[in-house]
């Protein structure tokens, strides 16, 4: 019986040598004994280092997210587009982040006790995709001006009423147009803030965190 004594060999050298040594055992009868020694031929310091290249996700790689039945409650779900590294499309403003409403104006005047004050919304962007997570809803869309790729989800008011919304970028502004309704919702950057034109009011939001960060608390705690 032949006995193989192998010294450590890395990479392809070990693979080829080991296969050759094992193949040589075929046909050896009992009592035959021959020592086959496999020796390292390449010093460790001269071997090329092994490198690993991380490949990021694109907007197409991540499934579309939808509002869960009854809304997502008090705890914001994990980021939808985490790990997505596709560059934003041309003309897209940088709206990504965790944002909080700090001022609301209605009828030309600041409203100090407006119910939207303190509310939190997370905006994620990747390629032509944008996801708004706020108020119990997840509105995931392609900002390409088509009804097909817009929001197909439910309204925040009851988490039941179906809505379809077309999304576009126009002169650095993110514009939402609900199908069948003569209204628009707009978001744009103004300095370090987002200006959010909603139904009947305009709000200013401060960035309080990254879009891919864990909010670290329930929305109720953050908004209180």
C-alpha positions, 0 to 999 in steps of 0.5 A: 500500500502506498502512503502519501505524506503531503506538506502544505501547498496552497492554491493550484499547486496543491490541487494538481499534486494531490490529484496526481498522488491519489491517481498513482494509488490505483493498481497498488496491491497489498504490501506495496509501500512507497513514500510519495512526498509533495513539497511546497514549491512557492514561498508564502511571501511570493504568492499573490494575495487573494482579493474579493470584490464586492458587487453592489445591488441595482434597483432591479435586484431588489423586489418592490415593497408594499405597505403591509396590511393595516400599515406597519404600526409604530416601528419603521421597517428595515430599509428597502434599498439597503445595499443598492449602489446604482447611481441616481438618474440624471436630474434626481435631487438628493432626497435620501435620509431620515427626515423630520418635519420642523415647520409647517406653513398653511395659508401663508402663515406658520402653524405652530401646532399643525398635526404634521409637526414632528412627523418622520419620513424615510426616503431611499433612492437608487437609480430611478427608484425612490421609496417613501416610508412614513405614517405606516405606509411604504410607497415604492416607485420608479421615477420615470413618468409612467403609471405602470412603474409608479406607486401601486399601493394604499392610501395613508388615511386608511391603509385600504383605499387603492392608489396609483401615483405617477412619479417624475423628476422635474427641474430638481423636484420630485413630483407625485401625481395621483391618477384621477385626482387634480393634485400634486405632491412635491419634494425638493431640496432647499439647502440642508432641508427638504421642502414638502408641498402636500395637500393644503400645507408646505412643510420643512424637514430636517435630516436626522439620519441616513436612509439606511440607518436603523431609526433606533426607536419607535416612530412614536418615540421619535415623533414625540 
